[in-house]
Amino acid sequence: MERRNESLKREIDILSHDKTFLSSDNNKYQDKVKNLEDKVNRTELALLDSKKRAENYMERVLNVNDDVKSKFELQYT
């Protein structure tokens, strides 16, 4: 009976250490996930901003192209 109690105490001790370790690991990975989610959000915002700047640039290029085309047509018609 005494042996059984000692064995159970050791098992409880090991399981307690495992639980502590796993809780710590879990917290670390939850922090990592949060940081990665924040990074994804920042990257998506940067992508949207880049797309908007590309659209503005393309609009300016097309407007300049239209201006050049109009001047050319006026000059040669």
N, C-alpha and C positions, 0 to 999 in steps of 0.2 A: 504494500500500500504506500509506504514511504517513497519507494522508487517511482511509483506512478505519479505521485504528487510532484516530485522533483522534475520528472520528465515533462509534466504539464506546465510547471512553472517556467522551465527553459523554453518550451514551445511558445508560451505566452510572451516571454521576453523577446524571443526572436520575431514573433509576429508584430509586436509593438515597434521594434526597430524597423521592420519592413514597412509598417504603416507610416512611420515618421519619414522614412526615406522616400516612399512613394508620394506622400503629400508634398514634400519639398520639391521633388521632381515635377509633380503635377503643376505646382505654382510656377515653377520656372518655365515650363512649356506654355502655360496660359499667358504669361508675360510675353513670351516669344511670339505667340499667335497674335496678341494685341498689337505688338510692335509691327509685325508683318502686315496686319490689316490696315494699320495707320499708313504704312509705306505704300500699300496698294491704293489707298484713297488719295494720297498725295500724288502718286504716279498718274492716276486717272484724271485728277484735276490738271496736272501738267499736260497730259495728252489733249484734253479738251481745249486748254489754252493754246497749245501748239496748232491744233486744227483751226481754231478761230484766227490765229495770226496767218496761217497758210491761206485761208479763205480771203482774208483782207488783202494779202499780197497778190493773190490771183486776181482779185477784183481790180486792184490798181494796175496790174499788168494788162488786163483786158481793156480798161479805160484808156491807158496809154496807147494800146494797139488801135483802138477805135479813133483816137485823136490823130494818130499818124495816118491811118487809113483815110480819114476825112480830109486832112491837109493834102495828102497825095491826090485824092480825087478832085479837090478844088484846083490844085495846081495843074493837072493834066486834062481837065475837062473844059 
